[in-house]
Amino acid sequence: MHTNSSPFQGKRFPGWLILLAGLTAMGALSIDMYLPSFAFIANDLGVGSNMVQLTLSTFLIGLAAGQMFYGPISDRFGRKPPLYFGISLYVLASLACVFVTNIETLVVLRFFQGLGGCSGMVISRAVVRDKMGAEGSAKAFSLLMLVFGLAPILAPFIGGLLLTVSTWRAIFVLLTLFGALCLFSTHRVMEESLDQQHVVPLHLGNILRQYYGLLKHRQFMAYVLCGGLMQAGMFAYISGGPFVLIELHGIKPQNFGFVFGANAIGLIACSQINARLVFKSSSDRVLGKVLWFPASLCIVSAILVAFGVNNLYLLLATFFGFLSCYGFISPNTAAIALSQQGRQAGTAAALMGTVQFSMGMLSGLVMSVWHDGTALPLVTVMAVCAGAAYLLYHRVAKHASKSAAA
């Protein structure tokens, strides 16, 4: 076994963890870096902006659906072979995007780009679980959150900078190079972490039984859903935040990045604090002490907005508090959920990613349908997500964890 409660060995960022951080950020970079180019793509390909939006939707579909594929494959053949395939697919799709001449081709290629890029998201979690115990995993996931938080800050800036010196196609050139670097680093830096004694036979019936067993696993699903609810709240903010802050409260578009960045910095800071806390206290204890705060904050904010309080600073404090606490909650729920899944860590990580990403997309859909020209839909969705996460933890997850330990 490769499990080690402290695998850092004096290094704050060992090479394999830096690589996993890059693989984890592949999805976020592929989304956020090309967002500033929507108008340029629409003009160049002669289509409406709604058609360009489809390229984002198909990427997200590939990103969510592909995770279910890579998990069982990595439990059977090891972590590196599926990564080779997935990153290679990502590189080829990214390169092909550079040369597209019509929107239909770009829509299809973005699906395959997501299908390949999600391999790093799934397998990174499985590798962390292979190498560490529960508390060590919480620290590693906290460090991965550093890059996860930086990506939304840096990616739009890099994409916008490229547009000032080149065309939108340069963004996909850079993504191709990034993917190629990840592929090379996977070969050079990553060691196979799957214990051969834990290899799981690859049969469709067995895979379906594994997924069914995980869906019935009380502790696993409780923590997956707890983290997924918080991720859904974050997706609601990403979907509805620009309207609330820019159109409703008049923040200039060029200044919105500072608000977005400040919230991301809060997320990063708390994830790094969490990396230290989990060795002084347990991940469960940290969750118990933190989850009440975003729930209370968002519920109070939703009530005030419902009664006509339309205060910008109230909303800014709510967004900052919620996203900062996400830096504590996400690493710990992931670490605890995977702690009992050593034999099928890849499959468990795949189901976790698909469930949580689907919950995030569902909250984004709710935000797009429920639009009344106020901040109420956004703060209500965030309040429901944070409140449900709090109740799920205290009514189900914490007790299931104690039962599993007993």
N, C-alpha and C positions, 0 to 999 in steps of 0.2 A: 504494500500500500504506500501511497505517496502522502498520506495525510500527515500534516505537521501543523501544530498550533501556532507556530511562529516561523514561517518560511522566509522571512525577509532577511534574516541573517545579517543584521546591521545595515542593510541597504533600505532606504525609505521607498525607493522605486526600483525593484529588480527588473531586469530586462524583459522577462516573460510577462510581468504585470503591465509594463508599458505597452507591450504588443497587444495584450488583451484590451487595454484601454483604447488603443487605436481601432481594433476590430469592433469594439462596442460602439464607438463613435461613428462608424461607417454609415449607418442609417441616418443619423442626425445631420452629418455633413452633406449627404446626398439630397436631403430635403432642404436644409436652410441655405446652402450655398447658392442654389439656383433660383430661390424665391425672388430675388431682385431682378431676374432676367425675364419674368413672365411677359412683360410688354414687348420686349425685344424679340422673344421667340414668336409671339403672336404676329408681330409686324413682318418678321423675316419669312415665316411660313404662310402668311396670308390667311390667318384664321382669327376667330374671336378668343377673348381671354378665357371663356368657359371651356373651350377645347384644350387650352393649355392646362387648365385645372385638372383635366382628365389624366394628364401625365403624372400628377401628384397622387391622384386616387389609385391608379394602377400600380404605382410604386408601393403604396401602403398595403394594397391587397397582396402583392408578392411578398412583402416584408412579413405580413402576418401569417399567410398560408404556408410559406416555405419553412417556418420554424418547426412545424409538425413533422416535416420530412427529415430534417437534419438530426433531430434528437435520437430517434431509434438507430439511424445509420451510424452515428458516432458511438453509440453503446455497443455496436457490433464490430465495427472496423477500426475503432480508435478515434481520437479527436482530430488528428492531422489530415487523414485522407479526405473527409468531408469538407474540411477547410480549404484544401487544395482545389477541390471541385467548385465550391461556392465562390471563393475569391476569384478564381479564373473566370467563372461565368460573369461575375461582377465587372471584371476588367474588360472582357470582350464586349459586354453590353454597353459599358461606358464609352469605350472606343467607338463603337458603332453609332452612338448618339452624336458624335462629333460630325458625322457625315450625312445625317438624315436630310431629306429634301421635302418631307411631308409630315404632317402632325400624326397621321395614323401609325407610321413607323415608329415615331418617337414614343407614342403611347405604349406600343407593344414592347419596345426596348426597355422602357422604364419598369415594366412589370418584371422582366428578366433581371434587370439591375437589382430590384428589391429582392427577388428570389435568390440571387447569389449573395447579396450583402447581408441578409439575415443570418447566414451561417455563422458569422463572427459573433453576433449577439447571443445566439443559443450556446455555441460551443465555449465561449468565454466563461459563461456561468458554470458549465459542466467542468471545465478545467479548474476553476477556483474550488469547486466542491471536491474534485479529485485530490487536490494538493493540501487542503486545509480542513480543520474541524469547523464547528459552527461559529465560534467566536473569531477565529482567524478569517473565515469567510466574510463575516460582517466587516472586518477591517479592510479586507481586499475590495469588497463591493463599495465601501466608502471611498477608497482611493480611485476606483473606476468612476465614481460619481464626479470626481474632480474634472475628468475629461468630458464626461457627459454634460456637465454644467458649462464648461468652456466652449463646447462646440456650437451651441446656439448663439453665443456672443461673437465668436470669431468668424463663423461661416458666412453670415450675411455680409459682414465687412469685407471678407476676401472676395466674395462673389461680386459685390459692388465695385471693388477696386479693379477686378479683371475687366468689368464692363467699361471702365474708363479708358482702358488701353487696348482692348480687343473686343471680340464679339462674344455672344453667349456660349458659343462653341468652346471657347477657352476654358470655361468652367468644367465641361466634361473632359477636356484634356487633363486638367488638374486632378479630377476624380480618378481618371484612368491611371495616372502616375501614382496617386495615393494607394489605389488598389494593388498596383504592381509592387510598391514598396512593402505593403502588408504581406503579399504573397512571398516575397523574398525573405522577409523577416520571419515569417512562419517556418520556412524551411531552415533558416539559420539559427533562430533563437529558441523556438519552442521544442520542448521534449515531449514525447508521447506520455500522457499522464494517465491513461486508462489502464488499470490493473487487469492483466490478462485473465485473472481468476474471476473477474466480474464481467467478462464478455457475455452479452445477451444474444441468443440466436435470433436471426432476422427472419421471422415468419409473420405474415399478415395477421394471423389469428393471435399470435403471441403479442404483437404490437398493440392490437385492439384491446387485448386483456390488460396489458400494462396501462394503457390510457384509462380504461374503465376502472382499474384498481386505484389509480391515482385520483380519479374523480370521486371515488368513495373514501379516499384517505382523509379523515377528518382534520388532522393537524395540517397536512400539506395544503388542502384546499382553503382552509380558514386563513392561513397566512398569505396564500396567493391572492385570494379575494381582497384581503385587507390592503395589501400593496396595490392591487389593481384598482381599488376604489380611489386611492390617493392619486394614482396615475390618471384615472379618469377625470379627477378634479383638475389636474395639471393640463390635460388636453382641452378641457373646457376653457381654461384661462388662455391657452394658446389660440383657440378658435375665437373666443369672444372678447379677449383683452384689447385687441386693436380697435374694435368698434367703440367699446366703453371709454377708452382713454383718449383716442384720437378724435372720433366723431362726436361723442357725447360730452367730453370734458375739454376738448380743444387743445390737447397736447399736440404740438407740431410733429408731423411724421418723422422729421429728422431727429427729434428728441425722444421719440418712442424707444429707440434703441438703448438709451440710457436707463429708462425704466426697466426694460427687459433685462438689461445687463445687471442692474442692481439686484433684481430678484434672483438671477442666476448666481451672482456672487454670494447671496445669502444661502442658496442651496449648497454651493461649493463649501462655504465656511462651515456649515453645520455638518456636512458629510465628513469633513476632516476632524471636527470635534468628536463626531461619533466614532471615528477610527480609534481615538484614544479612550473614549468612554467604555467601549465594549470589553477592554481588558481590565478595567477597574470594576465594571459591573457587567451583568449579563445582557444580551440583546433583548430578552424579554422584559427585563426591568427598565431598560431605556425606552422601549415602546410604551410601556405602561405609564411612564412619566411624561411622555411627549404627546401622545395621541389626543389627549383632551384639549390641547391648546388650539390646533387648527379647527377642530370641531366647534369649540366655543366661539372662537373668533369669527368663523364664517356664519354661524347661526345668528349671532348678534348682528353682524353686518347685514344679513338677509332680512332680518326683522326691521332694522332701521330703514333700509332701502324700501321695503314694502310699505312703511308708514311715511314715505316721502322724503326721507333724509337723503339728499343727493350730494354727498360731500366727497370730493376727490381724495382728500387725505385719508378718509376712512377706507376707501377702496384700495389705495396704495398700501396702507398698513395691512389690510386683509390679504392682498396678493403676496406681499413680502413674507408675512407670517406663515401662510400656507406653504409656499414654495420652499422656504427655509426649513420648515419641519419635514418636508419631503426628503431632505437630505439625511435626516435621522431615520425615517420610517422605511424607505425603500431598501437600503442595504440590509437592515435587520430582518424585515419580513422575508427577503430573498434567502438570506443565510439560514434562517430557522426552517423555512419551507423545504430547503434542499438538504438539511442536516441528516435526515433519515433516509435519503434516497441515493446512497452511494452506488448501489448495483445498477441503478437506472438513472443516473444523474443527467445524462443527455436527454432522455425522454422526458424527465421531470422538468428540466429547464425549458424544453420545447413547449410543453403544455403551459407552463407558467408564462412564457413570453406570448404565446398565442392568446391565452385568456386575458392577460392584462392589456395587451395591445388592442384586442377586440373591445374591451371595456372602454379604453381610451377613445377608439373610433366611434363607439356608441354615444359617448358624452359629446363628442364633436358634432354628431348628427343631431342630437337633441338641441344643441346650441344653434344649429343652422335652421331648424324647424321652428323653435320657440324664440321668436324675435319680436319684441314689443316696443323697441325704441328706448328701452331703459336698461339699467344695470341689473335689474331684478333676475332675469334668467341666469346670468352668469353667477351671481353670488348664491342663488338658490341651488343650482347644480353643485357648486363647490361645497355648500353647506350640507346637502344631502350626502355627497360622497364622503366628506370628512366625518359627519355624524355616523353614517353607516359603518365606516371603518372602525370608529371608536367602539360602537356597540358590538361589532363582530369580534373584535379582539377580546373585549371583557366578557362577552357572553359565550364565546365558542373557542377562539384560538388559544387563549391562556389556559383554559381548562383542558383542552385537547393536548397541549404541550406537556402539562403536568401528568396527564394520564400516560402519554408516551414515555415520559421519563421514568414513571413508576413501573 
